[in-house]
């Protein structure tokens, strides 16, 4: 008999392992440590390979969204590995409460679990929208507070690693330093009972100084930005280790941070009130949250500027301003206006080469990504964009050949006219 919603109970919290699908390794490593700090046993799945895609295809329709196939494949592969007791394990899916993958993955995962013979495995919906109730997994302000700073830390590590990695004299220095700080911050997440913002800002400075001390070559390399659907953009499993490939081809990679997506999600709720006149009380809360996140972003940007020559993130208010003449601010499906904004943001920062990662068949994402390439190029004639489709049946060779062609026509930042 098919089972659907199975709540994660207080009793399960004591001895269940919560499996987390991998999207951003550094970010989710820190987030899993936040879970540990609140009494959960959590484990980040780092498995990769074609067998993950094959497992996903086996337990869901082949027309299913590519990120969903990968998440389902990674979950069921873990359950079938023998490493975990299926009667003592739960799965978690992060949701925004919006359209498409943000709301529908839970049901797809549950159907796949039944088909694979694991109908009793709970699937936790991690959502601020309160899509489901799980008595044993309750989000508290303290938990969300720590997770927020985990994202800030990881965004900074990702940004600095990417800016150092192509130029490092001793190969692997940047990755090793990022791993060192991820482990150190993970320990701090579990050791301290309170989060002191003064200590966090001190960590920012220490991280920047450590990366600043990595010996690097004084050469100029083409800069390539990576944008697209959130899972394919970030996940090495989904994009066939795109960042590693670009670095191996002699490029410096720029990937927008996860904080931008957080700001985008909060800002959309404010815009909904303006457009539709709904959730007026919630809009006040979202405005407060938006100002709070903007302040934290500004702090990081100013600390980077004061302590190094690294290129900081773009102020989100400026990102919003860039997009207003290109696409409606109410467009939210398929990463919505943010996808267009990220391409414009890269061009504005002097990064003319862009890889737009698209899950094959995701029409909203293609509209906001590939569909906006022509108007973006019309206003930025020197921009060099390639849209790459990712699918469970697509080969990495074809994707890499298209990227190589883009790199062959790549421009150094100074070649772009403003």
matplotlib code that plots the C-alpha trace (Angstrom):
import matplotlib.pyplot as plt

x = [0.0, 1.4, 2.4, 2.6, 3.3, 5.1, 5.9, 9.3, 8.5, 10.3, 11.2, 12.9, 15.1, 16.9, 18.4, 17.5, 20.1, 18.9, 20.4, 21.0, 21.3, 24.3, 24.1, 26.8, 29.4, 30.8, 27.4, 25.7, 28.6, 28.2, 24.4, 24.6, 26.7, 24.0, 21.6, 24.1, 24.1, 20.4, 20.4, 20.0, 22.3, 22.7, 24.9, 25.7, 25.6, 28.7, 28.2, 28.7, 28.8, 26.6, 25.1, 23.3, 21.6, 20.8, 19.3, 17.1, 15.9, 15.0, 12.6, 11.0, 9.9, 12.6, 10.7, 11.1, 13.1, 16.8, 17.6, 14.8, 16.2, 19.6, 18.2, 16.0, 19.0, 21.3, 18.8, 17.9, 21.5, 22.3, 19.5, 20.5, 24.2, 23.8, 25.4, 22.2, 19.4, 16.2, 14.2, 16.4, 16.9, 15.1, 15.5, 15.3, 14.4, 14.9, 12.0, 11.1, 7.3, 7.2, 6.5, 8.1, 10.9, 10.4, 7.1, 6.8, 9.9, 8.6, 5.8, 8.2, 10.7, 7.9, 6.6, 10.2, 10.7, 7.5, 8.7, 12.1, 10.7, 11.2, 7.6, 8.3, 11.2, 10.1, 10.8, 11.2, 10.1, 12.5, 10.4, 9.8, 6.5, 5.3, 4.3, 4.2, 4.4, 7.1, 6.9, 10.5, 11.9, 11.0, 12.8, 13.7, 15.0, 18.3, 18.6, 17.8, 20.2, 23.1, 22.2, 22.2, 25.7, 26.8, 25.6, 27.5, 30.7, 30.4, 29.7, 32.8, 34.9, 33.5, 34.2, 37.8, 38.7, 37.4, 39.4, 42.7, 42.5, 43.4, 46.5, 47.9, 51.6, 51.2, 48.2, 45.6, 46.4, 43.0, 41.0, 42.9, 42.5, 38.7, 38.5, 40.5, 38.1, 35.0, 36.1, 37.2, 33.9, 32.0, 33.6, 32.8, 29.2, 29.0, 31.2, 29.7, 26.2, 25.8, 26.6, 28.6, 28.5, 31.8, 33.5, 31.9, 33.4, 36.7, 36.5, 35.7, 39.0, 41.0, 39.6, 40.4, 43.9, 44.6, 43.5, 45.4, 48.6, 48.3, 51.2, 49.7, 50.9, 50.5, 48.8, 45.5, 43.1, 39.6, 36.8, 33.8, 30.6, 28.2, 24.5, 21.4, 18.9, 20.0, 20.8, 22.5, 24.5, 25.9, 26.0, 29.1, 27.0, 24.5, 26.9, 29.6, 32.1, 31.8, 33.9, 36.8, 36.6, 36.6, 39.7, 41.5, 40.8, 42.6, 39.6, 38.7, 35.2, 32.7, 29.5, 26.9, 26.5, 23.6, 22.8, 21.7, 19.0, 17.9, 17.6, 15.7, 13.3, 12.6, 12.3, 9.7, 7.4, 7.6, 6.9, 3.9, 2.2, 2.8, 1.5, -1.4, -2.1, -1.9, -0.1, 0.3, 1.2, 3.8, 5.2, 6.2, 8.2, 9.8, 10.8, 12.5, 14.2, 15.3, 16.9, 18.6, 20.1, 21.1, 23.0, 24.8, 25.7, 27.1, 29.2, 30.9, 31.4, 33.0, 35.2, 36.5, 37.2, 39.0, 41.2, 42.1, 41.9, 39.5, 36.4, 33.5, 29.9, 27.5, 25.2, 21.8, 20.0, 22.3, 21.4, 17.7, 18.3, 20.2, 17.3, 14.4, 14.6, 14.9, 12.4, 9.4, 10.3, 7.2, 8.7, 9.6, 9.4, 12.6, 14.8, 12.8, 14.3, 17.3, 18.7, 18.5, 19.9, 22.9, 23.9, 23.6, 25.5, 28.4, 28.5, 28.4, 31.4, 33.4, 33.0, 31.9, 32.0, 29.0, 27.9, 24.1, 23.3, 19.9, 18.1, 16.9, 13.1, 12.8, 10.7, 10.6, 14.4, 15.0, 12.8, 14.6, 18.0, 18.3, 15.3, 16.9, 20.3, 19.3, 18.1, 21.1, 23.5, 21.8, 22.6, 26.0, 27.4, 30.7, 29.1, 29.9, 27.1, 26.6, 23.6, 24.3, 21.6, 22.1, 20.2, 20.5, 21.2, 23.5, 27.2, 29.8, 31.9, 29.2, 28.8, 32.5, 33.0, 30.5, 32.1, 35.6, 34.2, 32.9, 36.4, 38.1, 36.1, 36.5, 37.4, 39.6, 37.8, 39.7, 38.4, 34.8, 33.6, 31.4]
y = [0.0, 3.4, 5.6, 9.4, 11.8, 10.2, 12.8, 13.0, 12.6, 13.6, 9.9, 9.8, 12.7, 10.5, 7.9, 8.7, 9.9, 12.7, 12.5, 15.8, 16.0, 17.8, 21.1, 23.3, 21.2, 23.9, 25.5, 22.2, 20.9, 23.9, 23.6, 20.0, 21.0, 23.5, 20.5, 18.7, 21.6, 21.2, 17.5, 16.0, 13.4, 14.7, 13.5, 15.3, 12.9, 13.5, 10.6, 11.3, 9.4, 8.1, 5.5, 8.3, 9.4, 5.9, 5.2, 8.4, 7.4, 3.9, 5.3, 8.3, 9.2, 10.2, 13.4, 14.4, 17.6, 16.8, 18.1, 15.9, 12.9, 13.5, 14.2, 11.0, 9.0, 10.2, 9.4, 5.9, 5.1, 5.9, 3.7, 0.8, 1.2, -0.8, 2.1, 3.1, 1.3, 2.1, 2.0, 4.6, 7.1, 10.2, 12.4, 16.2, 18.5, 22.2, 24.1, 27.8, 27.2, 28.6, 26.9, 23.9, 22.1, 24.4, 22.6, 19.4, 17.5, 16.1, 14.1, 12.9, 11.6, 9.8, 8.1, 7.0, 5.7, 3.5, 2.2, 1.4, -0.4, 2.2, 3.5, 4.1, 6.5, 10.1, 13.0, 16.2, 19.4, 22.2, 25.3, 28.7, 28.6, 25.8, 23.4, 20.5, 19.8, 17.6, 17.4, 16.3, 18.9, 22.4, 25.5, 27.9, 31.4, 30.3, 27.5, 29.8, 32.4, 29.9, 28.6, 32.2, 32.8, 29.4, 30.6, 33.9, 32.1, 29.6, 32.3, 34.1, 30.9, 30.1, 33.6, 33.8, 30.2, 30.9, 34.2, 32.5, 29.1, 29.9, 31.9, 29.8, 28.9, 25.7, 23.8, 22.9, 25.7, 27.4, 24.2, 23.1, 26.4, 26.4, 22.9, 23.9, 26.9, 24.8, 22.3, 25.0, 26.8, 23.6, 22.9, 26.4, 25.8, 22.9, 24.2, 27.5, 28.0, 31.5, 33.3, 36.5, 38.8, 40.4, 37.0, 36.3, 39.6, 38.7, 35.3, 37.2, 39.2, 36.1, 34.2, 37.1, 37.4, 33.7, 33.7, 36.9, 35.1, 32.4, 32.9, 33.7, 34.5, 38.0, 37.0, 37.8, 35.0, 35.1, 35.4, 33.2, 33.6, 30.7, 31.3, 29.2, 27.0, 27.0, 23.2, 22.9, 26.1, 25.0, 21.2, 19.4, 16.3, 18.2, 20.2, 17.6, 19.5, 22.6, 24.8, 22.3, 22.0, 25.8, 26.2, 23.3, 25.3, 28.4, 30.4, 32.2, 31.3, 33.6, 32.1, 34.3, 33.4, 31.7, 34.9, 36.5, 33.8, 34.4, 38.1, 37.3, 35.0, 37.6, 40.5, 38.5, 38.4, 42.2, 42.6, 40.2, 42.7, 45.5, 43.6, 41.7, 43.4, 40.2, 39.2, 42.8, 41.8, 39.2, 41.9, 43.9, 40.9, 40.3, 44.0, 43.7, 40.5, 42.1, 45.1, 42.7, 40.6, 43.7, 45.0, 41.7, 41.7, 45.2, 44.3, 41.4, 43.7, 46.5, 44.0, 42.6, 46.1, 47.2, 44.1, 43.0, 43.6, 40.7, 41.5, 41.7, 40.6, 43.2, 45.1, 43.5, 46.9, 47.4, 43.9, 44.9, 48.2, 46.4, 44.2, 46.6, 47.5, 43.9, 41.7, 42.2, 42.1, 39.9, 37.0, 34.3, 30.9, 29.2, 31.4, 34.3, 37.7, 36.8, 34.6, 37.6, 39.9, 37.6, 37.8, 41.6, 41.7, 39.8, 42.0, 45.1, 43.8, 43.3, 39.6, 39.2, 35.3, 33.5, 29.9, 29.7, 26.2, 24.9, 21.7, 20.2, 20.8, 23.4, 26.0, 28.8, 28.6, 28.6, 31.7, 33.7, 32.4, 31.5, 33.5, 36.7, 36.2, 38.2, 41.4, 41.2, 40.9, 43.8, 46.1, 44.5, 43.7, 42.3, 39.8, 36.1, 33.8, 30.1, 28.2, 24.6, 22.0, 19.4, 16.1, 12.6, 11.3, 14.1, 13.4, 15.6, 15.6, 17.5, 20.0, 20.5, 21.0, 23.8, 25.4, 25.1, 26.9, 29.7, 29.8, 30.0, 33.2, 34.4, 37.9, 39.3, 41.9, 44.8, 43.9, 44.6, 48.1, 49.8]
z = [0.0, -1.0, 1.9, 1.7, 4.5, 7.4, 10.2, 11.7, 15.4, 18.6, 19.2, 15.8, 16.7, 19.3, 16.9, 13.3, 10.8, 8.5, 5.0, 3.3, -0.6, -1.7, -3.6, -2.1, -0.3, 2.0, 2.7, 3.5, 5.6, 7.9, 7.8, 8.8, 11.8, 12.8, 12.8, 15.1, 17.5, 17.9, 18.7, 15.2, 13.6, 10.1, 7.2, 3.9, 0.9, -1.3, -3.7, -7.4, -10.7, -13.4, -11.1, -9.2, -12.4, -13.3, -9.9, -10.1, -13.6, -12.3, -9.7, -11.4, -14.9, -17.3, -18.1, -14.4, -13.7, -13.9, -10.3, -9.0, -10.7, -9.1, -5.6, -5.8, -7.1, -4.4, -1.6, -2.9, -3.6, 0.0, 1.3, -0.9, 0.0, 3.2, 5.2, 6.8, 8.6, 6.6, 9.8, 11.4, 8.6, 7.4, 4.4, 4.2, 1.3, 1.3, -0.2, -0.7, -1.1, -4.6, -7.9, -9.5, -7.6, -4.6, -3.8, -5.8, -5.0, -1.7, -3.4, -6.1, -3.5, -1.6, -4.7, -5.5, -2.0, -2.2, -5.6, -4.2, -1.2, 1.5, 2.2, 5.9, 5.5, 6.6, 4.2, 6.1, 4.3, 5.3, 4.5, 6.0, 4.3, 6.7, 3.9, 6.4, 10.1, 11.6, 15.4, 15.7, 13.4, 14.3, 13.0, 15.8, 15.5, 17.0, 14.4, 11.5, 12.9, 12.9, 9.4, 8.1, 9.3, 7.9, 4.5, 5.0, 5.9, 3.0, 0.5, 1.5, 1.3, -2.1, -3.4, -2.1, -3.2, -6.7, -7.0, -5.8, -7.3, -11.0, -9.9, -7.0, -7.4, -5.3, -6.8, -4.2, -1.7, -2.2, -1.9, 1.2, 2.9, 2.1, 3.6, 6.7, 7.3, 6.6, 9.3, 11.7, 11.4, 11.6, 14.9, 16.1, 15.1, 17.6, 20.4, 21.2, 22.6, 21.3, 18.1, 18.7, 15.6, 16.7, 16.5, 13.1, 11.7, 13.2, 11.4, 8.1, 8.5, 9.4, 6.4, 4.0, 5.4, 5.0, 1.4, 0.8, 1.9, -0.7, -3.2, -6.6, -10.1, -11.4, -14.7, -16.3, -17.1, -18.7, -16.1, -16.5, -14.6, -13.9, -13.6, -14.1, -12.2, -8.5, -8.2, -11.6, -11.1, -7.7, -7.6, -8.9, -9.3, -11.5, -13.6, -14.1, -11.9, -14.1, -11.9, -11.9, -15.7, -16.2, -13.9, -15.8, -19.0, -17.6, -16.4, -13.2, -12.1, -10.5, -9.0, -7.3, -3.6, -2.0, 0.0, -3.3, -3.6, 0.0, -0.7, -3.9, -2.1, 0.7, -1.8, -3.9, -0.9, -0.6, -4.3, -4.1, -1.6, -4.1, -7.1, -5.6, -2.2, -0.3, 2.9, 4.1, 7.6, 6.4, 4.2, 7.2, 8.5, 5.1, 5.0, 8.3, 7.2, 3.9, 5.6, 8.1, 5.3, 3.3, 6.3, 6.7, 3.0, 3.2, 6.2, 4.3, 1.3, 3.3, 5.2, 1.9, 0.6, 3.8, 4.1, 0.5, -3.2, -3.8, -5.8, -3.3, -4.1, -5.7, -3.5, -4.0, -4.4, -7.4, -8.8, -8.6, -10.4, -13.2, -14.1, -14.1, -17.8, -19.0, -17.3, -14.9, -11.2, -10.7, -12.8, -10.2, -11.9, -13.0, -10.8, -12.4, -12.7, -10.6, -13.4, -15.8, -13.1, -12.4, -16.1, -16.1, -12.8, -14.3, -17.3, -15.1, -13.1, -16.2, -16.5, -20.2, -20.4, -19.0, -18.8, -18.3, -16.8, -17.7, -16.7, -20.0, -20.4, -17.7, -19.6, -17.0, -16.6, -20.3, -20.7, -17.9, -19.0, -22.7, -23.7, -22.2, -23.9, -27.0, -25.3, -22.9, -25.8, -27.6, -24.7, -24.0, -27.5, -26.2, -23.8, -24.5, -23.2, -23.8, -22.5, -21.6, -21.1, -18.4, -18.5, -17.1, -20.6, -21.8, -22.0, -20.4, -23.6, -25.6, -22.8, -22.4, -26.1, -26.2, -23.2, -24.9, -27.9, -25.7, -24.0, -27.4, -28.0, -24.4, -23.6, -20.9, -18.7, -20.2, -23.6, -22.7, -23.5, -21.0]

ax = plt.figure().add_subplot(projection="3d")
ax.plot(x, y, z, "-o")
ax.set_aspect("equal")
plt.show()
